[in-house]
Amino acid sequence: MSSISVKLEVFDGPLDLLLHLIEKNKIDIFDIPIAEITRQYMEILSASETDDMDVMSDFLVMAATLLKIKSKMLLPVQVDEDGEEIDPRAELVERLLEYKTFKYASYELKDKQMDAEKILYKKSTIPKGIADYKETVDVSELLVDVTLARLRSIFNDVMKKQIDKIDPIRSKFGQIKKETVSLQDRMLYIEEYAMRHKSFSFRTMLEKNPGKTMVIVTFLGILELMKVGKLLIVQERIFDDIKITYNSLAPDVEYIPSSAG
């Protein structure tokens, strides 16, 4: 087999050969000089000495397509229904652009394949201590009858009552001192309160606290104790008050909550 036929076979079809000629001559793909490209294309085919029609058939079909486009460009310009000129090269340009997209995409995939060959994967393993871990309290079960919207509604009602208690005249006299409340101390108080009363109202517990800061810290303390399973909450019907019950079966949990001031 001659060297020229080998040169032809390095192209993956006629579109690959056309794209090669366009890039080699630095031609704008949207403005292909059909006469020149057809001449170069036919020179390569004529120089080929291969008799393999399976290889040559597609190249010959493209040669006929180029000659057809070349002949159309010699005829008077045609227009479409909108009055715009019909470019005989438009279909060929679209095919070339599509081919170019897939060609360079294949290069990217090949690079990724080569990179993947250098990567080793290890089956994921979980340490036994973590795999055997079980939560002592199912928080989702504790909160099954309570929504955050309901908690927020009760909290807003309590805060509004605290504001309503303020005397608009007397509140302007004297010094205003910043309250300092420890969340940890408040949680201990709430837990002791729950142990004594066993069951109590969420709303009542908040209303018993003077001052906005104390209400906020009490609210946070109740949420922390619910989280560790010390308190159980129940709401029989929607919009009803929430009943809090002390859970004597909850295991002792050492917690270091943050303080609020």
C-alpha positions as CSV (number, residue, x, y, z in Angstrom):
1,M,0.0,0.0,0.0
2,S,1.4,3.4,-1.0
3,S,2.2,6.2,1.4
4,I,-0.5,8.4,-0.1
5,S,-3.3,5.9,0.6
6,V,-2.1,5.7,4.2
7,K,-2.3,9.5,4.3
8,L,-5.9,9.3,3.3
9,E,-6.8,6.6,5.8
10,V,-5.7,8.8,8.7
11,F,-8.8,10.9,8.2
12,D,-12.0,9.5,9.9
13,G,-14.2,10.1,6.9
14,P,-14.7,13.0,4.5
15,L,-15.8,15.5,7.1
16,D,-12.6,15.0,9.0
17,L,-10.6,15.7,5.7
18,L,-12.7,18.8,5.1
19,L,-12.1,20.1,8.6
20,H,-8.4,19.4,8.2
21,L,-8.3,21.5,5.0
22,I,-10.3,24.4,6.6
23,E,-8.0,24.5,9.7
24,K,-4.8,24.1,7.6
25,N,-5.8,27.1,5.4
26,K,-7.1,29.1,8.3
27,I,-10.5,29.5,6.7
28,D,-13.6,30.9,8.4
29,I,-15.9,27.8,8.6
30,F,-19.0,30.1,8.0
31,D,-17.5,31.4,4.7
32,I,-15.9,28.5,3.0
33,P,-14.3,29.2,-0.4
34,I,-15.9,26.1,-2.1
35,A,-13.9,26.3,-5.3
36,E,-10.5,26.2,-3.5
37,I,-11.5,23.6,-0.9
38,T,-13.0,21.4,-3.7
39,R,-9.8,21.7,-5.7
40,Q,-7.6,20.6,-2.7
41,Y,-10.1,17.9,-1.8
42,M,-10.1,16.4,-5.3
43,E,-6.2,16.6,-5.4
44,I,-6.0,14.4,-2.3
45,L,-8.5,11.9,-3.7
46,S,-6.8,11.8,-7.1
47,A,-3.4,11.2,-5.5
48,S,-4.8,8.2,-3.6
49,E,-4.0,4.8,-5.1
50,T,-6.2,2.7,-2.9
51,D,-8.7,0.4,-4.6
52,D,-10.7,-0.2,-1.4
53,M,-14.1,1.1,-2.2
54,D,-15.3,0.8,1.4
55,V,-12.7,3.5,2.2
56,M,-13.3,5.6,-0.9
57,S,-17.1,5.5,-1.1
58,D,-17.8,8.1,1.5
59,F,-15.1,10.4,0.2
60,L,-16.5,10.2,-3.3
61,V,-20.0,11.0,-2.1
62,M,-18.6,14.2,-0.4
63,A,-16.7,15.1,-3.6
64,A,-20.0,14.9,-5.5
65,T,-21.6,17.1,-2.7
66,L,-18.9,19.7,-3.1
67,L,-19.2,19.8,-6.8
68,K,-23.0,20.2,-6.4
69,I,-22.5,23.1,-4.0
70,K,-19.9,24.7,-6.4
71,S,-22.4,24.5,-9.3
72,K,-25.2,26.1,-7.2
73,M,-23.0,29.0,-6.3
74,L,-22.5,29.7,-10.0
75,L,-26.2,30.1,-10.5
76,P,-28.2,33.3,-9.6
77,V,-28.8,33.8,-5.9
78,Q,-32.0,32.3,-4.6
79,V,-34.0,33.7,-1.7
80,D,-36.3,32.0,0.8
81,E,-39.9,33.0,1.9
82,D,-38.6,35.8,4.1
83,G,-36.5,37.3,1.3
84,E,-33.2,36.2,2.7
85,E,-30.5,34.7,0.5
86,I,-30.1,30.9,0.5
87,D,-26.5,29.9,1.0
88,P,-25.8,26.5,-0.7
89,R,-23.0,25.9,1.9
90,A,-25.3,26.2,4.9
91,E,-26.1,22.5,5.3
92,L,-22.4,21.5,4.9
93,V,-21.4,24.1,7.5
94,E,-23.9,22.7,10.0
95,R,-22.6,19.2,9.4
96,L,-19.0,20.4,9.9
97,L,-19.8,22.2,13.1
98,E,-21.6,19.2,14.5
99,Y,-18.7,16.9,13.6
100,K,-16.1,19.4,15.1
101,T,-18.1,19.4,18.4
102,F,-18.1,15.6,18.7
103,K,-14.5,15.3,17.6
104,Y,-13.1,17.6,20.3
105,A,-15.5,16.1,22.8
106,S,-13.9,12.8,22.1
107,Y,-10.5,14.2,22.9
108,E,-11.8,15.4,26.3
109,L,-13.2,12.0,27.0
110,K,-10.0,10.3,26.0
111,D,-8.0,12.6,28.4
112,K,-10.4,11.7,31.2
113,Q,-10.0,8.0,30.4
114,M,-6.2,8.3,30.6
115,D,-6.5,10.2,33.9
116,A,-8.9,7.6,35.3
117,E,-6.4,4.8,34.7
118,K,-4.1,6.5,37.2
119,I,-6.7,6.5,40.0
120,L,-7.2,3.7,42.5
121,Y,-10.5,3.4,44.3
122,K,-11.0,2.0,47.8
123,K,-14.2,0.5,49.1
124,S,-15.7,2.7,51.8
125,T,-15.4,1.3,55.3
126,I,-17.0,2.5,58.5
127,P,-15.2,2.2,61.9
128,K,-16.9,-0.4,64.2
129,G,-17.4,2.2,66.9
130,I,-19.4,4.4,64.5
131,A,-21.3,1.6,62.9
132,D,-22.5,0.3,66.3
133,Y,-23.5,3.7,67.6
134,K,-27.2,4.2,68.4
135,E,-28.9,7.4,69.5
136,T,-30.2,7.2,73.0
137,V,-33.1,9.5,72.2
138,D,-35.2,9.7,69.0
139,V,-35.6,13.4,68.6
140,S,-37.9,13.0,65.7
141,E,-40.3,10.9,67.8
142,L,-40.3,13.6,70.6
143,L,-41.3,16.3,68.1
144,V,-43.8,14.2,66.1
145,D,-46.8,16.2,67.3
146,V,-45.2,19.6,67.4
147,T,-44.3,22.0,64.6
148,L,-41.8,24.9,64.6
149,A,-44.6,27.2,63.5
150,R,-46.6,26.3,66.7
151,L,-43.5,26.8,68.9
152,R,-42.9,30.2,67.3
153,S,-46.5,31.2,67.7
154,I,-46.5,30.5,71.5
155,F,-43.1,32.2,71.8
156,N,-44.4,35.3,70.1
157,D,-47.6,35.4,72.3
158,V,-45.4,35.2,75.4
159,M,-43.2,38.0,74.2
160,K,-46.2,40.2,73.4
161,K,-47.5,39.7,76.9
162,Q,-44.2,40.7,78.3
163,I,-44.3,43.9,76.3
164,D,-47.9,44.6,77.3
165,K,-46.8,44.5,81.0
166,I,-44.5,47.4,80.6
167,D,-45.6,50.7,82.0
168,P,-45.0,53.2,79.3
169,I,-44.3,56.0,81.8
170,R,-42.5,54.3,84.7
171,S,-40.4,52.2,82.4
172,K,-38.6,55.5,81.4
173,F,-37.4,56.2,84.9
174,G,-34.3,54.8,86.6
175,Q,-31.3,52.9,85.2
176,I,-31.6,50.1,82.8
177,K,-29.2,47.3,83.7
178,K,-28.3,44.4,81.4
179,E,-29.5,41.1,82.6
180,T,-27.0,38.3,82.7
181,V,-28.5,34.8,82.5
182,S,-26.6,31.5,82.3
183,L,-28.2,29.0,80.0
184,Q,-26.7,26.2,82.0
185,D,-28.1,27.5,85.3
186,R,-31.5,28.0,83.6
187,M,-31.5,24.4,82.3
188,L,-30.8,23.1,85.8
189,Y,-33.7,25.2,87.2
190,I,-36.1,23.9,84.4
191,E,-35.0,20.3,85.1
192,E,-35.6,20.6,88.8
193,Y,-39.0,22.4,88.1
194,A,-40.0,19.5,85.8
195,M,-39.0,16.9,88.4
196,R,-41.2,18.5,91.0
197,H,-44.2,19.2,88.8
198,K,-43.9,16.1,86.5
199,S,-46.2,17.7,83.9
200,F,-46.7,21.4,83.1
201,S,-47.8,23.9,80.4
202,F,-45.2,25.2,77.9
203,R,-47.0,28.6,77.8
204,T,-47.2,28.8,81.6
205,M,-43.5,28.0,82.0
206,L,-42.6,30.9,79.7
207,E,-45.0,33.4,81.3
208,K,-43.5,32.8,84.7
209,N,-40.3,34.4,83.7
210,P,-39.9,38.2,84.1
211,G,-38.0,40.1,81.4
212,K,-37.3,39.3,77.7
213,T,-33.9,37.9,78.3
214,M,-35.2,35.4,80.8
215,V,-38.0,34.3,78.5
216,I,-35.5,33.7,75.6
217,V,-33.1,31.8,77.8
218,T,-35.9,29.7,79.3
219,F,-37.2,28.9,75.8
220,L,-33.7,27.8,74.7
221,G,-33.3,25.7,77.9
222,I,-36.5,23.9,77.2
223,L,-35.4,23.1,73.6
224,E,-32.0,21.8,74.9
225,L,-33.6,19.5,77.4
226,M,-36.0,18.2,74.8
227,K,-33.0,17.5,72.5
228,V,-31.3,15.3,75.2
229,G,-34.6,13.5,76.0
230,K,-35.1,15.0,79.5
231,L,-38.4,16.6,78.5
232,L,-41.3,15.0,76.5
233,I,-43.8,17.2,74.7
234,V,-47.4,16.5,73.6
235,Q,-50.0,18.5,71.8
236,E,-53.4,16.8,71.7
237,R,-54.9,19.1,69.0
238,I,-53.5,21.7,66.6
239,F,-53.3,25.1,68.1
240,D,-53.7,23.7,71.7
241,D,-51.1,24.5,74.3
242,I,-48.1,22.2,74.5
243,K,-47.8,20.0,77.6
244,I,-44.3,19.2,78.8
245,T,-43.6,16.0,80.8
246,Y,-40.5,15.1,82.7
247,N,-38.9,11.9,81.3
248,S,-37.5,10.1,84.4
249,L,-36.3,7.2,82.1
250,A,-34.0,9.4,80.1
251,P,-30.3,8.6,80.7
252,D,-28.1,11.2,82.3
253,V,-26.3,13.2,79.7
254,E,-23.4,15.5,80.4
255,Y,-24.0,18.7,78.4
256,I,-22.1,22.0,78.3
257,P,-24.6,24.4,76.7
258,S,-23.5,27.9,75.7
259,S,-24.5,30.8,77.9
260,A,-26.8,33.6,76.8
261,G,-26.7,37.2,78.1
